[in-house]
Amino acid sequence: MREPTFGRALLAVGVLCGACATDLGECPPFGPRDQAVRSDIVFFSNDGGTSDGIAMFAGQAILQQSCGNGGFCHSPNISASARRLAPAGLDFNVAPACTSVTACEEEEVERLRQSQATLFRWSELSFQEIERGTMPPAGLPDPGEPGAVFPEGRYFRTVTVDETTGSPTYADPIPLLYADDPDERAQARSLVRDWLACGAPVVERLEEPVIAGEPTDVLPGTDCGNETVGECIVRAPVDPPDPNWQSIFETVIVGGGCQGCHMPGNPFFEDAVIDYSDADTAYEQMFMRPAAGNDCEGRGGTLIVPNRPEESLFIEKFGFGDAISCGDRMPLGGSSIPANFLPAMERWIEDGALNDGPRDPVR
């Protein structure tokens, strides 16, 4: 297994060889290459998880999925061990600041602004490490394996929405920087190079799609009225869970990326505290239990209070309200839950938050 040497390599290159970084090439302000990069919007899918429908530019998505995703390596506010030798301050969390109209905080806009600025400043040296194959480092577990850092799911260029049900179908996945196939890695590098050369444009805000008996428009749209860093795109639609624990566990916890950090053996489990290995274990550790995380312990928050969704920290932590009483919004480094997930989650708790089987769906 090759050691993750990117942090040391980048520091050495920056100090000893500042003038020999890879030339990204030019991107004319209104040339064909620029227009191609700025129209190359891709959408994430993890087979019905909470992150489905998240939109980014292709280069933005590749870098986010490969270099930190808000929770490892090049991410702000993580432990030294989670950085895996990435230099402190070299943070590339370029996920959209607002992934739902229910959660758009100025701190997240500032996070995206600072990450974009850092990436732009280090773009040539960073891409040089990508070309060398030291970023992302080899030997990390694949998505879904114990200790994995790369998120499950892929970004796709095409989304087709069923006119009757409103359900999306994703096609044409974009390549990965950490793929086993060298040709796929080369394609991913090319997309990142073009994106960096064109100034690393970012999707900043997402609007929820409106489904009212008509096909949902998931084409790029840039006029959301409040852009301060990047552009605003219509999020692709995603089906909500059913109002029962098994569906919520699979859709929100597993599909939303929560399970990865909340698994014994994961490097972040010590901070995550709650074990999400399976639905029964998660339920036992959350039902009528006080929060036990470093920022929430002793502050009176209860994770799941039957019949009272407004008092359940489990609901609050996903950022549906204006503020979170303790700790960070979850999932850390992932997307906020779509607004149409809330009714099913509230109904499940209102009905007693039982660990039982399916009920009628909420649509």
Sequence and secondary structure as in RCSB ss.txt:
>XXXX:A:sequence
MREPTFGRALLAVGVLCGACATDLGECPPFGPRDQAVRSDIVFFSNDGGTSDGIAMFAGQAILQQSCGNGGFCHS
PNISASARRLAPAGLDFNVAPACTSVTACEEEEVERLRQSQATLFRWSELSFQEIERGTMPPAGLPDPGEPGAVF
PEGRYFRTVTVDETTGSPTYADPIPLLYADDPDERAQARSLVRDWLACGAPVVERLEEPVIAGEPTDVLPGTDCG
NETVGECIVRAPVDPPDPNWQSIFETVIVGGGCQGCHMPGNPFFEDAVIDYSDADTAYEQMFMRPAAGNDCEGRG
GTLIVPNRPEESLFIEKFGFGDAISCGDRMPLGGSSIPANFLPAMERWIEDGALNDGPRDPVR
>XXXX:A:secstr
     HHHHHHHHHHH GGGS       TTSHHHHHHHH EEEEESSS TTTT EEEHHHHHHHHHHTTTTSSS 
TT  HHHHTT  TT     S SBSBTTB  HHHHHHHHHHHHHHHHTHHHHHHHHHHT SS TT   TTSTT  S
 SSEEEEEEEE TTT  EEEEEE   TT SSHHHHHHHHHHHHHHHHTT   EEEEE    SSS    S     S
  SSSEEEE        SSHHHHIIIIIITTTHHHHTSTTSTTHHHH S  SSHHHHHHHHBT B  STTTTTS 
 BSB TT GGGBHHHHTTT SS  SSS  SSTTS    GGGHHHHHHHHHTT  S        
